[in-house]
Amino acid sequence: MTNEQALVIVDAANVVGSVPDGWWRDRGGAAERLRDSLVPYAADGLPGHPGPVEVVLVVEGAARDVASVPGVRVESAPGSGDDLIAGLVAGWAAGPDADRDCVVVTADRGLRQRVGAYGARCAGPRTVRPLPPSRGA
């Protein structure tokens, strides 16, 4: 990794959907909660990527109206969130900041292959989302 901030792109639908906590009843609210939980990562970084990092949350569908907050830029996909993420990574790879790391947070295998072709690294949803409390523990 270079000394420049890593670019961290989070697949909101995939990360929110990784925890069965009722997110489907309020997709916009779930995306807002995820956005807010990402704010500390902007300053503190991710494992292997010390802060500060640039955090981009990609939202789609019913979560399209989620706004950016200090520390987390929200990008609303007009269609597929995966297509927007792949486009952001392609822009990073072809742009002047290609020497900094790009990490895409998703468990989507197809998306991982798409962004990996541009040199992005991938991390799973647990990287930015704690596991739900254990039942029966």
C-alpha positions as CSV (number, residue, x, y, z in Angstrom):
1,M,0.0,0.0,0.0
2,T,1.1,3.5,-0.7
3,N,1.0,6.4,1.8
4,E,-2.1,7.7,0.2
5,Q,-5.5,7.1,1.6
6,A,-7.1,3.8,0.5
7,L,-10.4,4.0,-1.4
8,V,-13.0,1.8,0.3
9,I,-16.1,1.1,-1.6
10,V,-18.9,-0.6,0.3
11,D,-21.7,-2.5,-1.5
12,A,-24.6,-1.4,0.8
13,A,-27.1,-3.9,-0.4
14,N,-24.7,-6.8,0.1
15,V,-23.5,-5.7,3.5
16,V,-27.0,-4.9,4.8
17,G,-28.3,-8.1,3.5
18,S,-25.6,-10.1,5.2
19,V,-27.4,-9.8,8.6
20,P,-31.0,-11.0,8.9
21,D,-32.1,-8.2,11.3
22,G,-35.3,-7.1,9.5
23,W,-33.5,-4.7,7.1
24,W,-36.1,-5.6,4.4
25,R,-38.8,-3.7,6.3
26,D,-36.9,-0.4,5.9
27,R,-34.2,-0.6,3.3
28,G,-33.5,3.1,3.5
29,G,-33.2,3.1,7.3
30,A,-30.9,0.0,7.1
31,A,-28.6,1.8,4.6
32,E,-28.6,4.9,6.8
33,R,-27.6,2.8,9.9
34,L,-24.8,1.2,7.8
35,R,-23.6,4.6,6.6
36,D,-23.5,5.9,10.1
37,S,-21.6,2.9,11.3
38,L,-19.0,3.4,8.6
39,V,-18.0,6.9,9.8
40,P,-15.4,5.7,12.3
41,Y,-13.7,3.6,9.5
42,A,-13.0,6.8,7.6
43,A,-10.7,8.0,10.4
44,D,-9.5,4.6,11.8
45,G,-9.2,2.6,8.6
46,L,-9.7,-1.1,8.0
47,P,-7.5,-4.1,8.9
48,G,-4.5,-3.7,6.7
49,H,-5.5,-0.2,5.6
50,P,-4.7,2.3,8.4
51,G,-6.8,5.5,8.5
52,P,-7.7,7.8,7.2
53,V,-9.4,6.1,4.3
54,E,-11.9,7.4,1.7
55,V,-15.2,5.6,2.3
56,V,-17.8,5.4,-0.5
57,L,-21.1,3.7,0.2
58,V,-23.0,2.6,-3.0
59,V,-26.8,2.4,-2.5
60,E,-29.5,1.3,-4.9
61,G,-33.3,0.8,-5.1
62,A,-35.3,1.9,-2.0
63,A,-32.1,3.2,-0.4
64,R,-31.3,5.7,-3.2
65,D,-32.3,8.7,-1.1
66,V,-29.7,8.1,1.5
67,A,-27.4,11.2,1.8
68,S,-23.7,11.6,2.4
69,V,-22.4,12.5,5.8
70,P,-18.9,13.7,6.8
71,G,-16.6,10.8,6.4
72,V,-18.9,8.7,4.1
73,R,-19.7,9.7,0.5
74,V,-22.9,8.0,-0.7
75,E,-23.3,7.2,-4.4
76,S,-26.8,6.3,-5.6
77,A,-26.9,3.8,-8.4
78,P,-29.5,4.7,-11.1
79,G,-29.7,1.0,-11.8
80,S,-27.5,-1.8,-10.6
81,G,-25.3,-1.1,-7.6
82,D,-22.8,-3.7,-8.9
83,D,-22.5,-1.8,-12.2
84,L,-21.9,1.5,-10.4
85,I,-19.3,-0.1,-8.2
86,A,-17.5,-1.7,-11.2
87,G,-17.6,1.7,-12.9
88,L,-16.1,3.5,-9.8
89,V,-13.3,0.9,-9.7
90,A,-12.7,1.2,-13.4
91,G,-12.4,5.0,-12.9
92,W,-10.0,4.5,-10.0
93,A,-7.8,2.0,-12.1
94,A,-7.6,4.4,-15.0
95,G,-7.2,7.6,-13.0
96,P,-4.4,9.5,-11.3
97,D,-5.1,7.8,-8.0
98,A,-4.5,4.2,-9.2
99,D,-1.4,4.0,-7.1
100,R,-3.4,3.9,-3.9
101,D,-5.3,0.8,-2.7
102,C,-8.9,0.2,-3.6
103,V,-10.9,-2.1,-1.4
104,V,-14.4,-3.3,-2.3
105,V,-16.5,-4.6,0.6
106,T,-18.9,-7.2,-0.7
107,A,-19.5,-11.0,-0.6
108,D,-20.9,-11.0,-4.2
109,R,-18.6,-13.4,-6.1
110,G,-19.5,-11.9,-9.5
111,L,-18.7,-8.4,-8.3
112,R,-15.5,-9.6,-6.7
113,Q,-14.4,-11.0,-10.1
114,R,-15.3,-7.8,-11.9
115,V,-13.5,-5.4,-9.6
116,G,-10.6,-7.8,-9.1
117,A,-9.9,-7.6,-12.9
118,Y,-9.1,-3.9,-12.3
119,G,-6.8,-4.6,-9.4
120,A,-9.1,-3.8,-6.5
121,R,-8.9,-5.9,-3.4
122,C,-12.0,-7.3,-1.8
123,A,-13.1,-7.8,1.8
124,G,-16.2,-9.4,3.2
125,P,-19.1,-7.7,5.0
126,R,-17.7,-8.7,8.4
127,T,-14.9,-6.2,7.7
128,V,-17.3,-3.4,8.4
129,R,-20.2,-5.0,10.2
130,P,-20.1,-6.9,13.5
131,L,-21.8,-10.3,13.7
132,P,-25.3,-10.4,15.2
133,P,-25.5,-11.5,18.8
134,S,-25.4,-15.3,19.2
135,R,-28.7,-16.9,20.0
136,G,-28.5,-19.2,23.0
137,A,-25.1,-18.0,24.1
